Amino acid sequence: MKYKRVFSPISIRGLELKNRVLMPAINHIYTPEGYATPRFNEYYWRRAEGGVGLIIVGGCRFEKFGGTYSMISLEDDSFIPGFKEFTDGVHERGAKVGVQLFHAGRYAHPSANDGRTPIAPSEVYSGYSRATPKEMTIDEIKTVQRQWADAAVRAKKAGFDLVEILASAGYLICQFLSPMTNFRTDEYGGSWENRTRFARELVTEMRQAVGDDYPITIRIAGNDLVPGSNNTEDAVNFAKAMEEAGVDMINVTGGWHESKVPQITGDLPRGGFDHIAAAVKDAVSIPVACGNRVNDPLVAERILATGCADMLSLGRPHIADPDWCKKAMNDEEQLIRRCMACNQGCLANAFFDKPVECLVNGEAGREYETAKLPEAVSRKNVLVVGGGAAGCEFAVRMADRGHDVTLWEADDRLGGQLNLVGMPPAKKEFFSLIRYYEASLADKGVTVELGKTADAGEIKEAGYDLVVVAAGRGEAKKTPLDIDDSVPVYSAYDILEGNVVAGRDVIIIGGGSVGCETAQYLAHEASVSPDQVYHMLEHGYMPVERVLELMNSCRRNISVVDIVKVGSGFQLGTGWPVLGDMKRLGVKSYSFAAARNIRNGVATLDVKEKKDSDETYEVRIPVDTVIMSVGALPNAGLYDALAGDDGVGAEVYNIGDSAGIANVQSAIGMACRSVEELAGKGY
């Protein structure tokens, strides 16, 4: 076994774990009333089957002001029986399970909490909840601590193997700790000792409630990543205080939700916060877990080998692939379906109170449905045309059901649009999805023919039982533009494919996600690279101030123009790192604007001050390269030819971009649903 450290056992106050991997608490919105549901159970039971050592569910509300009704709950004893059935199921499948007890404090949204005003250490407005909380009285502090401990007792009765206290992400305990949110003048505010008092008292009360033999862990912010709030040195001091108070394991994550520092997106390198976990580990003697962007077993093994942590906290990697542990343990890491760090189906959904999904795993959250799919009645001969995300996903899943699957791809490589999606700076993880498909298609016995152009006549003669067209996008769309021949016009695909090199004065028509990511790509291309920055700092031949100046600028003049708000094409909550990066590198955005004309190397724009304004002002921009990013047309020709021919003799499906331009998540989801639909027909 290659990853021996990852899969070595560890003990937390007598609780024996079979390996060092834990799946941390993520609110999946699978429990609309707080009670365990079949959706919740089957989802986590599937992860337990996949080999993870410890699952921590939550956040779990225990107090009426502390969370939302879509979270799991241990507010009273009525929740215990359902969660006892759940924990029994986890144990039967070989994993241990804990629950994270959660209080949002000022982060609690009144709109999701019966209009209640949140409670917090001090009356400090929260942009996250868009509310000013009520300052907690001493009686309210004592009540919350007692309720927290009571919920821990219920957790023990429900069969949970441990409880975790949430003290990260800017929630209630963070609010007591931070000088930005705690302005109290009593024993819970002011000095560091006073600001840690709430947490120290809580651990003491919880220990008295659950007894000496029951593990209590805590998840802390390793650095608030908010100017003026607590830093890593403070986190280390807090970790030491928690160990002294009686905590048995510390789970280290990043900063607050209010932070402008990306923490779980592709902007953070794999294992990018291991140095924060290491600072905590060096200061305490109890186990420490390291989280954030640990999606690769080699990174996990390295973190343990170098003593940065004792355990690995893998949340979204387990949404993406419930068998992460099983595959890594069997040295099949090439078959791991890695988290893309896109946040499109998980964080974006949860922030808007929608059930968590996954861009790369169309079954995530639907295990209670897919587990009931009937077996295939007979082995079928299946042709898949197109080796992009939709085609590969369909081929893998149909082969897994026992069918003979052939995949034709016109290009000389698999991946389709994934090869472009992975080009922007923070999207490199998408290349690992291509590698996953390459390995999985081979593992499932799919016959892959590259450089194979599909012909309707050949398909008809071959006699397939089922033909699935996933031919991808067609030509890039064009928009009417009054332009002379003074500058060349390219598509965003031309740029991302590397077919052309843009000049220095670039205008991008279309400010959706592709247009913005193309702008970001071009800006990085014209800035110093990470390797250059490291070289300058390593050898000290450039002042640090100058290095920072070079890092935060680029040598291109890039303008993004759209008739709607630039960046509005991103899934909610996912575009801010890209837009922030564009701003950092000097990319100009013109929302509610149109290019009147481009003549003699100058673009003339008509720009509105506001969306609904009738008046415009003129902007003139020097241009040597025009890039069109206004979408593409479906490549539906082959499907139309086959679907309209009664002589094909096969059922014909159309999925992915050839059925209608969408995104990777919808393409993979469409492939999964098509397989499920066919399963209902006996395939």
KEMAR-812782 format. One record per residue (C-alpha): z negated, y, x. Coordinates in steps of 0.02 Angstrom, whole numbers, plus 32768, in hexadecimal, padded with zeros to 4 digits. Example, Ala and Ser with C-alpha at 12.3 -4.5 7.8 and 13.67 -1.06 7.14 Angstrom:
REM residues 2
7E7A7F1F8267;7E9B7FCB82AC;
REM end
This chain:
REM residues 683
800080008000;803880A78047;7FB881187FF2;7F1880BD801B;7EA781568014;7EE6818A7F68;7EC280DC7F23;7E1A80BF7F75;7D8180BD7F03;7D0081487EF5;7C59815A7E9E;7C1681F17E3D;7B5A81DC7E1F;7B6F81217E0D;7C0F812B7DA6;7C8C80BF7E03;7D4180FB7DFE;7DCB80847E35;7E2F810E7E8A;7E2881C77EB9;7E9D82067E30;7E5C82637D98;7EBE82AC7D09;7E6883527CE2;7E4983A17C39;7EE183F27BE7;7EDD842C7B33;7F6E83CC7AE6;7F5C840A7A31;7F5E835579F3;7EBC8366798E;7ED583E97906;7E2583D578BF;7DCE83A77961;7DC082ED7938;7E148262799B;7EC0823A7953;7F3E81AD796F;7FAC822979CE;7F1C825A7A41;7EE381A67A5A;7F8C81587A7F;7FBA81E57AF5;7F2181CD7B62;7F1C81107B51;7FCD810D7B98;7F8E81707C31;7EFC80F87C46;7F7980687C48;7FD580C47CD2;7F4880AC7D4E;7EEC81537D58;7E3781417D90;7DE881C87D25;7E2582287C8D;7DCC82C77C59;7DFB83037BAA;7DE383B17B64;7DBD843A7B60;7D4284057ADD;7CF384867A6D;7C3C84777A40;7C14852179F5;7C6A8584796C;7C94861A79DA;7CCC85B77A71;7D75856C7A4A;7DFE854D79CB;7E0B84C97942;7E9E8476799A;7E2C84407A29;7DC783A07A28;7D1483BD79F1;7C64837B7A03;7C1384007996;7BB2837F7932;7B9782C47924;7C2A82AB78AD;7C9F82AF7943;7C488220799F;7C9281857948;7D4681B97962;7D2D81E07A18;7CCC813E7A31;7D6780E179F8;7DCC814C7A70;7D5C812E7B07;7D5580737AE2;7E1380727AE8;7E1680CC7B8F;7D9880527BD8;7DFA7FBC7B98;7E907FFE7BF8;7E32800A7C9C;7E0880C37CB0;7D6B812D7CA5;7D6781C57C34;7D0882687C2E;7D0A83027BBF;7D1183B87BF2;7C9B84247B8B;7CEE84CC7B70;7CBB857B7B3F;7D3F86037B46;7CCD869A7B3B;7D3887387B34;7DD486CB7B3E;7DB786877A8E;7E4186C47A1A;7DFC87097976;7EA086DB7920;7E838623794C;7DCA86277927;7DB986607871;7DBD871778A9;7D1887097907;7CF68789798F;7CE087297A32;7C3D872E7A92;7C2D874E7B4D;7BB587917BD1;7BF388447BB6;7C6788A57B44;7D0288A17BB2;7DAB88A07B5B;7E1988097B7E;7ED5881C7B84;7EDF875F7B75;7E8987577ACA;7EAF880C7A9E;7DFA88227A6A;7D5B88777AA2;7CCC87FA7A9B;7C1B88147A5E;7B9988157AE9;7B2C877A7ADF;7A7487917ABD;79F3872B7B1C;79DB86C07A82;7A9786A17A77;7A9B86717B2F;7A1085F37B15;7A6485B17A78;7B0C85957AD0;7AB5853C7B60;7A5984CA7AE6;7AF884A77A84;7B53847E7B26;7ACB84007B53;7AC983B77AA3;7B85839B7AAF;7B6A833F7B54;7AF382C87AFA;7B7782AA7A74;7BF782897AFD;7B8582057B46;7B6E81B47A9B;7C2B81B77A81;7C44814F7B1E;7C8181D57B96;7C5481A77C49;7C2F825A7C7E;7C33830D7C43;7C8A839C7C9C;7C5384517C8D;7CE384CC7C89;7CC5855B7D02;7D78858A7D2C;7E1285E57CEA;7DAE86807CB5;7D4A862D7C29;7C92864F7BFE;7C3C86187CA0;7CBD86787D07;7C9587107C9D;7BDD87027CCC;7C0B86ED7D83;7C87877C7D95;7C5388317DB3;7CEF88617D50;7CAE88157CAE;7BF188157CC4;7B9E88C07CB7;7AF788817C7A;7A5688CF7CBA;79E3883F7C8C;79C1879B7CE7;7A7587607CC6;7ACE87F27D1A;7AD3885A7DB8;7AA887F17E51;7B0087507E81;7A6386EE7E57;7A6087397DA9;7B1A871F7D8B;7B0A86667DB7;7A6E86507D4C;7ACA861F7CAD;7B2585907D05;7A8B85567D64;7A2085527CC8;7AA984F87C6A;7AB2846B7CEA;79F584597CE6;79F0844F7C29;7A8283D87C23;7A3283657CA5;7991835E7C40;79F683327BA5;7A6482A67BEC;79EC825C7C6C;79F482397D25;7A7481AD7D1E;7B02820D7CC9;7B84826C7D31;7B9B83267D16;7C3383767D69;7C7684277D69;7D2284747D77;7D1F85187DD5;7D9885A27E00;7DB385947EBC;7DE6864B7EBC;7DF386B87E21;7E9587017E66;7E6D87A27E0C;7E5288427E72;7D9B88727E71;7D5E87C97E34;7D1787357E93;7D7286EF7F2B;7D6C86477F84;7CCD86747FE2;7C7986947F3A;7CBD85EF7EF7;7C7285947F8C;7BC985E47F6C;7BD585B57EB4;7C0185017EE2;7B6784F67F50;7AFB853B7EC3;7B4384BB7E4B;7B20842C7EC3;7A6E84697ED6;7A5E84747E19;7A9083BD7E06;7B4C83B47DEE;7B9B83117E2D;7C5283427E4D;7CB283E57E5B;7D6483F07E1A;7DB984857E6E;7E4B84DE7E1D;7E9C858A7E2D;7E70862E7DDC;7E6986827D33;7EEB86897CAA;7EF287457CC8;7F28872C7D7D;7FD587667DB1;7FD986DD7E36;803F86457DFF;7FCD85AC7E00;8028851B7DAF;80DF854E7DB4;815C85227E3B;813385C67E91;8099856D7ED6;80C684EC7F5C;809084397F43;7FD7842D7F65;7FD584E97F7D;7F1B84FF7F59;7EDD84737FCA;7E9384F58041;7E2485357FB3;7DE784867F8B;7DC9846A8045;7D5A8504804F;7CEE84BD7FC3;7CEB840E800D;7CB1844F80B6;7C1C84A08060;7BDB84147FEF;7BB0835C7FFF;7BE583227F51;7C9982EE7F2A;7D1B83777F18;7DC083687EBA;7E5B83CE7EE5;7ED684027E5E;7F71846B7E3E;8020842E7E6A;7FF083847EB0;808283247E66;80B282BC7EFD;804D82277F41;807482587FF4;802683037FD7;7F9182AF7F84;7F77823A8016;7F8482C98091;7F00832E8034;7E87829D8041;7EB6827380F4;7E9583238132;7DEF832E80D8;7E2183B88060;7DD983577FCD;7D9582AF7F94;7DFA82A27EF4;7E9D82DF7EAA;7EAB83397E04;7F5683127DB9;7F6E835C7D0C;802383847CE9;806382F97D5B;801582807CDE;806882D77C4B;810D82BF7CA5;80ED820A7CD8;805B81A57C93;808081207D17;806C81977DAB;7FDD81307DF3;802A80877DD3;80CD80B87E27;8079810A7EBD;800380757ED2;80997FFE7ED4;80F6806A7F54;817680997ECF;816381547EE2;8220816A7ED1;820B81347E1B;818881B97DF4;81C682377D76;817A82D07DC7;813B836A7D6E;81BA83F77D83;8132847F7D80;819984D57CF9;810C84EA7C79;818E84E97BEE;814A845D7B82;809384607BB4;8046850A7BD8;80C6856B7B72;80A284FF7ADA;7FE584FD7AED;7FD885B97B00;802B85CB7A57;7FC585407A05;805484C37A02;8040840C7A34;806583EB7AEB;810D83A17B17;816383857BBF;820C83BB7C01;822883187C61;81CD829F7BEE;820E82A17B3D;818982227B08;80F3828C7B3A;808782A57AA1;80F0822D7A3A;80AA818A7A80;805E816379D6;811081627991;817481147A1F;80F880857A36;81338045798C;81ED803C79B7;82387F927990;82837F277A1A;83407F237A29;838F7EA079B9;84177E737A37;84577EA97AE1;84DE7F2F7AD2;85637F707B47;8545802C7B56;85AC80B57BAA;855F815C7BD6;85D881E67C08;8581826A7C71;84FA82607CF5;849582FB7CCD;83E582FA7C87;841682BF7BD9;848B82367C14;841581F37C99;838081F57C24;83DF81987B9E;842181187C19;837580F47C62;832480DF7BB8;83AE80727B70;83AD80037C0A;82F17FF67BFA;830D7FB17B4B;83757F257B96;84287F637B7F;84B87F5C7BFB;84D680127C26;856480627C87;8561811A7CB5;85FB817E7CE6;85E982237D40;8682828D7D6A;862C82E27DFE;8602828C7EA1;8548829B7E80;84CF82877DF1;846A83137DA3;84E883837D4D;8497842B7D28;83F783F37D7F;845084177E22;845884CE7DEB;83AF84D67D94;835D84AA7E3A;83AC85387E9C;833685CA7E6F;82A085D97EE5;821985907E74;828585077E27;829B84907EBB;8238840A7E60;82CF83EB7DF1;832783997E84;829E83137E7F;82D182EE7DCB;837F82C37E0A;8333824F7E8D;82C981FF7E04;836381DC7D9B;83C181947E31;8331811D7E54;831080F07D9E;83C680CE7D74;83CD80567E07;832680087DD9;835D7FEA7D25;84037F9E7D5A;847380277D14;852480227D5B;854880D27D9C;85FB81087DC0;860A81B17E15;86AD82127E1C;86DF81BD7D7A;8739822B7CFC;872981EA7C4B;87C681CA7BE8;87C381A87B2E;884B81257B3A;87F180C57BC4;874E80CA7B64;87A580897AC8;87F17FF67B26;874E7FC97B7F;86FA7F917ADE;864D7FDB7AF1;85D07FC37A64;858B80737A78;85D1810E7ACD;856281A37AF1;85B582437B28;854782B37B94;85D383117BE7;857283B37C03;85AD84667BF9;865F84A17BF7;869E85487C34;862B85DD7C49;863486587BB9;868886FE7BD3;865C87A37B85;86D788327B6D;86C488A87C01;872C89407C2D;8742891F7CE7;87C789447D66;87F488D67DFB;878689347E78;86FD88AE7E76;86FE87F17E5C;86AE87A17DC3;865186FC7DD2;85E386927D62;852C866F7D85;856285BA7D9F;85D885EF7E2B;854586407E84;84C885B27E6B;8548852E7E99;8569858A7F3D;862285A17F19;861A86597F48;85A786D17FA3;857C87717F46;858888197F9A;8501889C7FB0;851488FE7F0D;850888807E80;850588967DC4;84D888027D54;8513880B7CA0;849687A77C3B;83DA87A97C53;83A787027C09;834E867E7C70;83EB86507CD3;841787057CF6;8366872E7D30;835986927D9C;840286B97DE8;83C287677E12;8326871C7E5F;839186A27EC3;83FF872E7F07;8368879A7F31;8316870F7F94;83BA86EB7FEA;83BA879E8029;830387A1805C;82A3875180EC;8285869780D5;81DA864380DC;820B85F78183;823586A381C8;818E86E7818B;8130865881DD;819186728280;816A872C8283;80B287118261;80A3867C82D6;80E886DA836B;80A68785833C;814087E8836B;8142884682C5;80AF88AA8280;8062885981E6;808588F78181;813E88E981AB;8140882F8181;80F7885680D5;817788E080BE;8206886880E6;81BC87E38073;81B8885C7FE1;826988A07FED;831B88617FF3;83BD88A5803A;841E88967F98;842489157F0C;841B88A67E72;842288E17DBE;840D88747D23;845788B77C80;844088757BD0;845288B77B1F;83A6886B7AF9;8308886E7B61;832488267C0E;82C287847C1F;82B587617B65;831486BE7B7B;828286677BCF;821185F37B6E;817586557B40;80F986637BCE;816B861B7C55;81D686AC7C8F;815287217CD9;815686D87D8B;821386F17D94;820D87A07D4A;817E87CE7DBE;81DD878C7E55;827887EF7E23;8210888E7E19;81BD886A7EC1;8266885A7F15;82AD88F77EC5;832088AC7E42;8346892E7DBB;834488FB7D05;83A389577C7D;836F891B7BD0;83C989507B31;845E89827B9D;851889607BA3;859989777C2B;861489F97BEC;868C89D67C7A;869889A87D32;87168A117D92;87318A377E49;869789D57E7B;86238A2F7E01;85D489E77D63;85B08A637CD7;85268A2B7C62;84F08A6B7BB8;84348A4F7BAF;83BE8A647B1C;830E8AA57B37;82CE8A2A7AB5;831489967A56;832D89F479B2;83638A9979FD;840B8AE179C9;84198B4C7A65;844E8B0F7B10;844F8B577BBE;84CD8B357C47;84A98AD67CE8;85288AC17D74;85128A347DF3;85788A0B7E8F;85BC89597E7D;861888E27EF0;85F288417E8F;85EB88207DD4;859287847D96;85A2874A7CE2;850E86EB7C99;852E86E57BDE;852986297BC3;85A8859D7BBE;860C853B7B3F;85E884847B14;865C84047B62;867B83A87ABF;873183747AD6;871082BD7AFF;869482A77A72;870C82F579F5;879682817A2E;872881E57A20;86CB82137982;876C82367926;87BE81917959;879680FE78E7;87E0808B796A;875880A579EA;86F48017799F;864F805C79DB;85C780CE799C;85DC817679F2;855081F27A17;855682A07A63;84BC82E27ABF;848B83687B3B;84F284037B60;859183B47B1E;853D83B47A72;850584697A83;84CA84CE7B18;840D84C17B28;839184A27BB6;8351840E7C18;82BF83EE7BA4;832983E87B07;83AD837D7B60;832C82FA7B93;82D983047AE9;838082E97A94;839E824F7B00;82F482077AD3;830A82267A1A;83B781D87A1D;8371813A7A6D;82E9813479E8;8369814D795D;83D380C079A4;8339805179B1;8327806578F5;83D8802078E6;83B07F87794E;83EC7FC579F7;
REM end
